[in-house]
Amino acid sequence: MSLSELPRGAVPRLERPGPLRERVHEALLGLITTRQLRPGQHLVESELADRLGVSRQPVREALQRLATDGWVDLRPAQGAFVHEPSEEEADQLLSVRTLLEAEAARLAAEHAGDEGVAALEELCEHGEAAVARDEIDAVVDANAAFHAKVMELAGNAVLAELSAQVDRRVRWYYRPVARQRGAHSWEEHRQLIAAVAAGDAAEAGRVMRAHTEYTRHTYHDREEC
């Protein structure tokens, strides 16, 4: 899909004044992580500038920053392209995610309390409803919110900071498999809630490890769309 094929509403025009450079960066990163701009897609500065309602300079600066962060590849004499992650690259990140999330689940079981469990149950209900409606963007957002709440309940600031560093890439990798994971993912979330509610740290860690490993394997076996 070329940028010109995206619905006008999918690319919000940015209003001045404000930190324009940062807002252009966030807008482009959002389009990449939701895969409205797909891996390997050519990014034409003039088209991006027109769609965002800005000059080419902040777009150029945003693309350079995105390249530094690994979201965009700048190819000599060809231009900018959305990064295409290798299977090894995805595997490494998702493996690290498993370690972080399993520890967060273990700690959450020790610290969550009734209020924390209720919050997880509410988020799980939102995710299940999104699956039932087959609204993939809502499913991805609900999944991220659920895992963020587990991380919050863990009560470990360093763990949360490390998780935040990989959160957007996790969403990027999760979106292509969100439909394949479907209701099974939320059944696993229910198992995790049960372990947290019981205060069973070992079981919570085990369930989360299995849950994130299922996602990693599903990514490698995904059906391209």
C-alpha positions as CSV (number, residue, x, y, z in Angstrom):
1,M,0.0,0.0,0.0
2,S,1.4,3.4,-0.9
3,L,0.9,6.4,1.3
4,S,-1.5,7.9,-1.2
5,E,-3.8,4.9,-0.7
6,L,-4.2,5.5,3.0
7,P,-7.5,7.0,4.0
8,R,-7.1,10.7,4.8
9,G,-8.2,10.2,8.3
10,A,-5.5,7.7,9.0
11,V,-2.8,10.4,8.8
12,P,-3.7,13.3,11.0
13,R,-2.6,16.7,9.8
14,L,-0.5,18.4,12.5
15,E,-1.5,21.8,13.7
16,R,0.9,24.5,14.7
17,P,2.2,25.8,17.1
18,G,3.9,23.1,19.2
19,P,7.0,20.9,19.2
20,L,6.5,20.1,15.6
21,R,9.6,17.9,15.2
22,E,8.5,15.7,18.1
23,R,4.9,15.5,16.8
24,V,6.0,14.5,13.3
25,H,8.2,11.8,14.8
26,E,5.3,10.5,16.9
27,A,2.9,10.6,14.0
28,L,5.2,8.6,11.8
29,L,6.1,6.2,14.5
30,G,2.4,5.6,15.2
31,L,1.8,4.8,11.5
32,I,4.8,2.4,11.5
33,T,3.9,0.5,14.8
34,T,0.2,0.1,13.7
35,R,1.6,-1.1,10.3
36,Q,-0.4,1.5,8.3
37,L,3.1,2.0,6.9
38,R,4.3,-1.5,6.3
39,P,7.8,-3.1,6.7
40,G,9.7,-2.4,3.5
41,Q,7.5,0.5,2.4
42,H,9.2,3.4,0.7
43,L,8.8,6.6,2.6
44,V,8.7,9.7,0.3
45,E,9.4,12.9,2.2
46,S,7.1,15.0,0.0
47,E,4.2,12.6,0.4
48,L,4.6,12.4,4.1
49,A,4.9,16.2,4.4
50,D,1.7,16.7,2.4
51,R,-0.3,14.2,4.4
52,L,0.9,15.7,7.7
53,G,0.5,19.3,6.5
54,V,4.1,20.3,7.3
55,S,7.2,21.1,5.4
56,R,9.7,18.5,4.4
57,Q,12.3,19.6,6.9
58,P,10.6,18.2,10.1
59,V,9.8,15.0,8.1
60,R,13.5,14.6,7.1
61,E,14.5,15.1,10.7
62,A,11.9,12.6,12.0
63,L,13.1,10.0,9.4
64,Q,16.7,10.4,10.5
65,R,15.7,9.9,14.2
66,L,13.6,6.9,13.3
67,A,16.6,5.5,11.4
68,T,18.8,6.0,14.5
69,D,16.2,4.1,16.6
70,G,15.9,1.2,14.1
71,W,12.4,1.9,12.7
72,V,13.5,3.2,9.3
73,D,16.3,2.2,6.9
74,L,18.0,4.9,5.0
75,R,19.5,3.6,1.8
76,P,22.0,5.6,-0.3
77,A,20.5,6.9,-3.6
78,Q,17.2,5.2,-2.8
79,G,15.7,7.0,0.2
80,A,13.9,5.9,3.4
81,F,12.1,2.6,3.9
82,V,10.2,1.2,6.9
83,H,12.6,-1.3,8.6
84,E,11.9,-5.0,7.8
85,P,12.9,-7.0,11.0
86,S,14.6,-10.3,10.5
87,E,13.3,-13.4,12.2
88,E,16.4,-13.4,14.4
89,E,15.8,-9.8,15.4
90,A,12.2,-10.5,16.3
91,D,13.1,-13.6,18.2
92,Q,15.7,-11.8,20.3
93,L,13.3,-9.1,21.3
94,L,10.4,-11.4,22.1
95,S,12.7,-13.6,24.1
96,V,13.8,-10.6,26.2
97,R,10.1,-9.7,26.6
98,T,9.4,-13.2,28.0
99,L,12.0,-12.7,30.7
100,L,10.7,-9.3,31.7
101,E,7.0,-10.2,31.7
102,A,7.5,-13.5,33.6
103,E,9.3,-11.7,36.4
104,A,6.6,-8.9,36.4
105,A,3.9,-11.6,36.7
106,R,5.7,-13.2,39.6
107,L,6.0,-9.9,41.5
108,A,2.4,-8.9,40.6
109,A,1.1,-12.1,42.3
110,E,2.9,-11.0,45.5
111,H,1.7,-7.4,45.5
112,A,-1.5,-7.0,43.4
113,G,-4.2,-7.3,46.1
114,D,-7.9,-7.3,45.4
115,E,-7.9,-3.9,43.7
116,G,-5.2,-4.9,41.3
117,V,-6.9,-8.2,40.4
118,A,-10.1,-6.3,39.7
119,A,-8.3,-4.0,37.4
120,L,-6.8,-6.9,35.5
121,E,-10.3,-8.5,35.2
122,E,-11.7,-5.3,33.8
123,L,-8.9,-5.0,31.2
124,C,-9.4,-8.6,30.3
125,E,-13.1,-8.0,29.7
126,H,-12.3,-5.1,27.3
127,G,-9.9,-7.4,25.4
128,E,-12.4,-10.2,25.1
129,A,-15.0,-7.8,23.8
130,A,-12.5,-6.4,21.2
131,V,-11.8,-10.0,20.0
132,A,-15.5,-10.7,19.7
133,R,-15.9,-7.5,17.5
134,D,-12.8,-8.5,15.5
135,E,-11.3,-5.0,16.0
136,I,-7.6,-5.7,15.7
137,D,-6.4,-2.2,16.7
138,A,-8.5,-2.4,19.9
139,V,-7.2,-5.9,20.6
140,V,-3.6,-4.8,20.3
141,D,-4.3,-1.8,22.6
142,A,-6.1,-3.9,25.1
143,N,-3.3,-6.5,25.1
144,A,-0.8,-3.7,25.7
145,A,-2.9,-2.2,28.5
146,F,-3.2,-5.6,30.2
147,H,0.5,-6.3,30.2
148,A,1.2,-2.7,31.3
149,K,-1.0,-3.2,34.3
150,V,0.8,-6.4,35.2
151,M,4.0,-4.5,35.0
152,E,2.6,-1.7,37.2
153,L,1.4,-4.2,39.8
154,A,4.8,-5.7,40.0
155,G,6.0,-2.5,41.7
156,N,9.5,-2.6,40.3
157,A,10.5,0.7,38.7
158,V,13.6,-0.7,37.0
159,L,11.7,-3.6,35.5
160,A,9.0,-1.1,34.3
161,E,11.6,1.1,32.6
162,L,13.2,-1.8,30.8
163,S,9.8,-3.0,29.6
164,A,8.9,0.5,28.4
165,Q,11.9,0.4,26.1
166,V,10.6,-2.6,24.2
167,D,6.8,-1.9,24.5
168,R,6.4,-0.4,21.1
169,R,8.3,-3.0,19.3
170,V,6.3,-5.7,21.1
171,R,3.1,-4.1,19.7
172,W,4.7,-4.0,16.3
173,Y,5.4,-7.7,16.4
174,Y,2.1,-8.6,18.0
175,R,-0.2,-6.9,15.6
176,P,0.3,-9.4,12.7
177,V,-0.6,-12.3,15.0
178,A,-3.3,-10.7,17.1
179,R,-6.1,-12.3,15.0
180,Q,-4.3,-15.7,15.0
181,R,-3.8,-15.6,18.8
182,G,-7.5,-14.5,19.2
183,A,-9.5,-15.7,22.2
184,H,-6.7,-18.1,23.2
185,S,-4.5,-15.2,24.3
186,W,-7.3,-13.9,26.6
187,E,-7.9,-17.3,28.0
188,E,-4.2,-17.3,29.0
189,H,-4.7,-13.9,30.5
190,R,-7.6,-15.4,32.6
191,Q,-5.2,-18.1,33.8
192,L,-2.7,-15.4,34.8
193,I,-5.4,-13.5,36.7
194,A,-6.3,-16.6,38.6
195,A,-2.7,-17.1,39.7
196,V,-2.3,-13.5,40.7
197,A,-5.5,-13.6,42.7
198,A,-4.3,-16.7,44.5
199,G,-1.0,-15.0,45.3
200,D,0.8,-17.9,43.6
201,A,4.0,-16.2,42.3
202,A,5.5,-19.3,40.8
203,E,2.4,-20.2,38.9
204,A,1.9,-16.6,37.7
205,G,5.5,-16.6,36.3
206,R,5.0,-19.9,34.6
207,V,1.7,-18.9,33.0
208,M,3.2,-15.6,31.7
209,R,6.3,-17.3,30.4
210,A,4.1,-19.8,28.5
211,H,1.8,-17.0,27.3
212,T,4.6,-14.9,25.9
213,E,6.3,-17.9,24.3
214,Y,3.1,-18.8,22.5
215,T,3.1,-15.3,21.0
216,R,6.8,-15.6,20.0
217,H,6.2,-19.0,18.2
218,T,3.0,-17.6,16.6
219,Y,5.0,-14.7,15.2
220,H,7.4,-17.1,13.5
221,D,4.6,-19.2,12.1
222,R,2.4,-16.2,11.2
223,E,0.2,-16.0,8.2
224,E,1.4,-12.9,6.2
225,C,-1.3,-10.5,5.3
